[in-house]
Amino acid sequence: MKKVIIIGSPGAGKSVFARKLHEITNLPLYHIDMLFHNTDGTHITTEELIEKFEEIFKTDAWIMDGNYQRTLEMRIKECDTIFLLDYPVEVCLAGAEARVGTKRDDLPWVEDKLDEEFKKVILNFSTEKLPKIYELLDMYKNEKAIIIFKNRLEAEEYIENFRN
């Protein structure tokens, strides 16, 4: 495990899992939200983001968390390990709501509310995004280590087992 992506719905806890994995492995950690967004909530172009990815891909090891469907297959091709946090929508909504008002190292601003459009992304993730994710995972299942967690306990147990 040298080149890792962590994907899943907003609010699933991708960044939290990524930080824990980083603490154990010491692999460099990149939060896509930090690469893509500016402090004022605007973002760079997809082309600029891809340029940043390409620089990261040149290195020997990394952890990258974030979904960003437009660049998912590119990141899958470059990684050796994929973690999918496939949690129920209620868990993801609660996760997103819990971080409102909190300063985070994976986002360049503090969310002051759970935006309705963002909430809709979470509500629709399992029907709009997840089928394509599983399709991609199926395409690369013989080339990549793929670990899928269906709840937070599974992810926590994995981290604890990895530590030991």
C-alpha positions as CSV (number, residue, x, y, z in Angstrom):
1,M,0.0,0.0,0.0
2,K,1.9,3.0,-1.3
3,K,-0.6,4.9,-3.4
4,V,-4.0,5.1,-1.8
5,I,-7.4,6.8,-2.6
6,I,-10.2,7.1,-0.2
7,I,-13.6,7.7,-1.8
8,G,-17.3,7.8,-0.7
9,S,-20.1,10.2,-0.1
10,P,-19.6,13.6,1.4
11,G,-19.9,13.2,5.2
12,A,-18.8,9.6,5.2
13,G,-15.5,10.5,7.0
14,K,-13.0,10.1,4.1
15,S,-10.7,12.7,5.6
16,V,-10.9,11.3,9.1
17,F,-10.0,7.8,7.8
18,A,-7.3,9.3,5.6
19,R,-5.7,11.1,8.6
20,K,-5.7,7.9,10.7
21,L,-4.2,5.9,7.8
22,H,-1.6,8.7,7.4
23,E,-0.7,8.6,11.1
24,I,0.0,4.8,10.8
25,T,1.7,4.7,7.4
26,N,3.4,8.2,7.3
27,L,2.4,8.3,3.6
28,P,2.0,11.9,2.4
29,L,-1.7,13.0,2.7
30,Y,-3.5,15.1,0.1
31,H,-7.1,16.3,0.7
32,I,-8.6,17.0,-2.8
33,D,-10.8,19.7,-1.2
34,M,-7.7,21.5,-0.3
35,L,-6.1,21.1,-3.7
36,F,-9.3,22.1,-5.5
37,H,-10.8,24.9,-3.4
38,N,-9.6,28.4,-2.5
39,T,-10.2,29.9,0.9
40,D,-13.1,32.0,-0.4
41,G,-15.0,28.9,-1.6
42,T,-14.2,29.3,-5.2
43,H,-12.2,26.6,-7.0
44,I,-9.5,26.1,-9.6
45,T,-10.3,24.5,-12.9
46,T,-10.4,20.8,-13.4
47,E,-7.4,21.1,-15.7
48,E,-5.4,22.8,-12.9
49,L,-6.5,20.1,-10.5
50,I,-5.4,17.4,-12.9
51,E,-2.0,19.2,-13.1
52,K,-1.7,19.0,-9.3
53,F,-2.6,15.3,-9.4
54,E,0.0,14.6,-12.1
55,E,2.7,16.1,-9.8
56,I,1.5,14.0,-6.9
57,F,1.4,10.9,-9.1
58,K,5.1,11.3,-9.9
59,T,6.0,10.7,-6.3
60,D,6.5,7.2,-4.8
61,A,3.7,7.2,-2.2
62,W,0.6,9.2,-1.2
63,I,-2.9,9.1,0.3
64,M,-5.6,11.1,-1.5
65,D,-9.1,11.5,-0.1
66,G,-12.1,12.9,-2.0
67,N,-14.6,11.7,-4.5
68,Y,-14.5,14.2,-7.5
69,Q,-16.1,11.8,-10.0
70,R,-14.6,13.6,-13.0
71,T,-11.1,12.6,-12.0
72,L,-11.9,9.3,-10.3
73,E,-10.8,6.9,-13.0
74,M,-7.6,8.8,-13.4
75,R,-6.8,8.4,-9.7
76,I,-7.9,4.7,-9.8
77,K,-5.4,4.1,-12.6
78,E,-2.6,5.6,-10.5
79,C,-3.3,4.1,-7.1
80,D,-2.6,0.6,-5.8
81,T,-5.2,0.6,-3.0
82,I,-8.8,1.9,-2.9
83,F,-10.9,2.4,0.2
84,L,-14.6,3.0,-0.4
85,L,-16.7,4.2,2.5
86,D,-20.1,3.1,1.3
87,Y,-22.2,4.2,4.3
88,P,-26.0,4.8,4.7
89,V,-27.2,8.2,3.7
90,E,-28.2,9.0,7.3
91,V,-24.7,8.4,8.5
92,C,-23.3,10.7,5.8
93,L,-25.8,13.4,6.5
94,A,-25.0,13.2,10.2
95,G,-21.3,13.4,9.5
96,A,-21.7,16.5,7.3
97,E,-24.0,18.2,9.9
98,A,-21.5,17.4,12.7
99,R,-18.7,19.2,11.0
100,V,-20.6,22.5,10.4
101,G,-18.8,25.3,12.3
102,T,-15.6,23.3,12.8
103,K,-12.2,24.4,11.5
104,R,-10.8,21.4,9.5
105,D,-7.5,20.7,7.9
106,D,-9.2,19.2,4.8
107,L,-11.2,22.2,3.8
108,P,-9.9,25.8,3.4
109,W,-12.9,27.4,5.0
110,V,-15.4,26.8,7.9
111,E,-18.8,25.7,6.8
112,D,-21.4,27.8,8.6
113,K,-24.4,25.7,7.5
114,L,-25.2,22.5,5.7
115,D,-25.9,23.9,2.2
116,E,-29.1,22.6,0.6
117,E,-27.3,21.8,-2.7
118,F,-24.6,19.9,-0.8
119,K,-27.3,18.1,1.2
120,K,-28.9,17.0,-2.1
121,V,-25.5,15.6,-3.3
122,I,-25.4,13.4,-0.2
123,L,-29.1,12.4,-0.5
124,N,-28.6,11.4,-4.2
125,F,-25.1,9.9,-3.9
126,S,-26.1,6.3,-3.7
127,T,-28.3,6.5,-6.8
128,E,-26.3,9.1,-8.9
129,K,-22.6,8.4,-8.0
130,L,-22.3,5.0,-6.4
131,P,-23.3,2.8,-9.4
132,K,-20.5,4.4,-11.5
133,I,-18.0,3.9,-8.6
134,Y,-18.9,0.3,-8.3
135,E,-18.6,-0.1,-12.1
136,L,-15.1,1.4,-12.0
137,L,-14.1,-0.8,-9.1
138,D,-15.3,-3.9,-11.0
139,M,-13.2,-2.8,-13.9
140,Y,-10.0,-2.6,-11.8
141,K,-10.7,-5.4,-9.3
142,N,-7.9,-7.6,-10.6
143,E,-5.3,-4.8,-10.5
144,K,-6.0,-3.0,-7.3
145,A,-6.5,-3.8,-3.6
146,I,-10.1,-2.7,-3.0
147,I,-11.5,-2.4,0.6
148,I,-15.1,-1.5,1.0
149,F,-16.5,-0.5,4.4
150,K,-20.3,-0.5,4.9
151,N,-20.2,1.3,8.3
152,R,-17.8,3.3,10.6
153,L,-17.2,0.3,12.8
154,E,-15.6,-1.7,10.0
155,A,-13.3,1.2,9.2
156,E,-12.3,1.6,12.8
157,E,-11.6,-2.1,13.2
158,Y,-9.5,-2.0,10.1
159,I,-7.4,0.9,11.5
160,E,-7.0,-0.8,14.8
161,N,-5.9,-4.0,13.2
162,F,-3.5,-2.1,10.9
163,R,-2.0,-0.5,14.0
164,N,-1.4,-3.9,15.6
